[in-house]
Amino acid sequence: MTIDIISVQPQMFRGFLEESMVARAVRKGACEIRIRDLRDYTHDRWRKVDDKPYGGGPGMLMMCGPWFEAVESCLNGSPAEGRRVIMTSPAGRRFDQRMAEELSRERHLVFMCGHYEGFDARIRTLATDEVSIGDFVMTGGELASAAMVDAVVRLLPGVLGGGPAATASESFGRDGLLEAPQYTHPPVFRGMAVPEILLSGDHAKIEVWRRAESRRLTAERRPDLI
Ligand SMILES: C[S@@+](CC[C@H](N)C(=O)[O-])C[C@H]1O[C@@H](n2cnc3c(N)ncnc32)[C@H](O)[C@@H]1O
């Protein structure tokens, strides 16, 4: 998979690409990530990417010119099949695990990180998807893109140690429910004991307990998922 991320703050991705699980995925060859500076697609000495909105209003909007050149340059030579261009926006479709799985099956992803008051509406025509990571407003699309890239890349074959089983039993996994509570050593910590069943070695019974806990927790915290 090839992932392009277009941003006016490309340096924000330094730690993400050098230290994270995503860095490991790149080293393993599961994906290639290219960070593009939107200002490299400007043609004036100020490298201007924004201007005042027509009709008035606060703040500045991102201009069409640099965005069209940047996205077209990413897509140059990339077949339309298996390709998605994702515009980050609080007004977009809400990102979730199902979308992460959907994107993990594509071949080429382009993430567009907005800034200021957002994009000139015509820039939307470049995108296949307009996506939000939640009902709140951030100053830029970099953290939204990083969150989505992380969620997608960990699903790529060979990235996680446990393979497909590692993600199937997680929250929002195979059955769409929240994950059952998990415990590790020691068996008792400050008077809090690990449930007896998990120490029993009876894997069939443990599976039944986990399913029941998963349903209980989901009903309690996220009934909308049931
Ligand atoms: C300050 S926001 C613009 C908000 C826009 N004026 C609005 O009211 O919808 C600047 C940029 O941050 C990104 N952004 C902010 N919140 C986001 C969210 N919840 N999900 C995805 N991207 C977000 C988008 O790229 C957006 O263009």
The ligand as a MOL file (V3000), in Angstrom:
LIG
                    3D

  0  0  0     0  0            999 V3000
M  V30 BEGIN CTAB
M  V30 COUNTS 27 29 0 0 0
M  V30 BEGIN ATOM
M  V30 1 C -10.3600 24.5200 12.0650 0
M  V30 2 S -10.7460 23.1640 11.0360 0 CHG=1
M  V30 3 C -11.9340 23.8440 9.9440 0
M  V30 4 C -13.3210 23.6790 10.4490 0
M  V30 5 C -14.3830 24.1650 9.4760 0
M  V30 6 N -14.4020 25.6110 9.4230 0
M  V30 7 C -15.7540 23.6580 9.9250 0
M  V30 8 O -16.4430 24.3840 10.6240 0
M  V30 9 O -16.1190 22.5130 9.5820 0 CHG=-1
M  V30 10 C -9.2960 23.0150 10.0370 0
M  V30 11 C -9.0470 21.6420 9.4770 0
M  V30 12 O -8.7890 20.7110 10.5090 0
M  V30 13 C -9.2050 19.4200 10.1170 0
M  V30 14 N -10.1250 18.9070 11.1470 0
M  V30 15 C -10.5900 19.5860 12.2090 0
M  V30 16 N -11.4040 18.8310 12.9550 0
M  V30 17 C -11.4690 17.6250 12.3560 0
M  V30 18 C -12.1600 16.4020 12.6500 0
M  V30 19 N -12.9530 16.2740 13.6950 0
M  V30 20 N -11.9660 15.3530 11.8110 0
M  V30 21 C -11.1630 15.4640 10.7380 0
M  V30 22 N -10.4930 16.5980 10.4060 0
M  V30 23 C -10.6390 17.6600 11.2060 0
M  V30 24 C -9.8140 19.5400 8.7230 0
M  V30 25 O -8.8240 19.2410 7.7710 0
M  V30 26 C -10.1750 21.0190 8.6820 0
M  V30 27 O -10.2090 21.5190 7.3590 0
M  V30 END ATOM
M  V30 BEGIN BOND
M  V30 1 1 1 2
M  V30 2 1 2 3
M  V30 3 1 2 10
M  V30 4 1 3 4
M  V30 5 1 4 5
M  V30 6 1 5 6
M  V30 7 1 5 7
M  V30 8 2 7 8
M  V30 9 1 7 9
M  V30 10 1 10 11
M  V30 11 1 11 12
M  V30 12 1 11 26
M  V30 13 1 12 13
M  V30 14 1 13 14
M  V30 15 1 13 24
M  V30 16 1 14 15
M  V30 17 1 14 23
M  V30 18 2 15 16
M  V30 19 1 16 17
M  V30 20 1 17 18
M  V30 21 2 17 23
M  V30 22 1 18 19
M  V30 23 2 18 20
M  V30 24 1 20 21
M  V30 25 2 21 22
M  V30 26 1 22 23
M  V30 27 1 24 25
M  V30 28 1 24 26
M  V30 29 1 26 27
M  V30 END BOND
M  V30 END CTAB
M  END
